Amino acid sequence: MQDYLSPERNRAALLTIDVQRDFVLPTGPASSSGAAVAVPQIQRLVRAFRAVNAPIVHATRLYRCDGSNVDLCHRASIEAGARIVMPGTLGAELIDEVKPEAAPRLQPDLLLSGKLQEIGSNEWICYKSRLSAFFQTPIEDHLKSLGITTIVICGIDFPTSPRSTVYAASNRDFRILLATDAISCATDAGLDELAAIGVYLMGTDQLLDWLSRSRAAA
């Protein structure tokens, strides 16, 4: 029987979701519970993928202050004056734990125009206007142009953007591996639902072992 689900060892990319200061830092206006626990594991994954020069894409949000590009579930609060991940602000930046050394700040005009911002060797930032990292973004075409079949997903606030991204990746026939301890607010029930559609669930230790074995076997 053909195996369509198992992660392919040397065709994997890391996708981080909403790992931005406003969503992660305790003082952030939209701080996610559990982010402090997830961040060290996200950092380990980012460093490991960099070490083997495997692709990394950081999917980020940018909310214009008039709410015009904001998803409906958050638009009213932005229109009412909430200031979250606004273009050009420090709160919209990636957290220090995942940024490459000497990485430039986000380029809002470039990102909002639908282009990827390269911030390191084989590493990019992408703007997403909705929960899913694949909705009207170049991520699918970019990863497939690199020969990627397998996506490792980690990030902030599992019930919203990460879970939406997992389903969108499945719809696009990517093989998916979710880093269960490198994602905030995950629930057992939610993880079980993803396992039922063929998503591989691994803790960071297991995932890093998988990544190192895959490279050794190449």
Secondary structure, DSSP 8 states (H G I E B T S, - for coil): ----SS--TTSEEEEEE--BHHHHSTTSTT--TTHHHHHHHHHHHHHHHHHTT--EEEEE----TT-TTS-HHHHHHHHTT---S-TTSGGGSB-TTTS-TT-----HHHHHTT--EEEETTEEEEE-SSSSTTTTSSHHHHHHHTT--EEEEEES-TTTHHHHHHHHHHHTT-EEEEEEEEETT--HHHHHHHHTTT-EEE-HHHHHHHHHHHHHT-
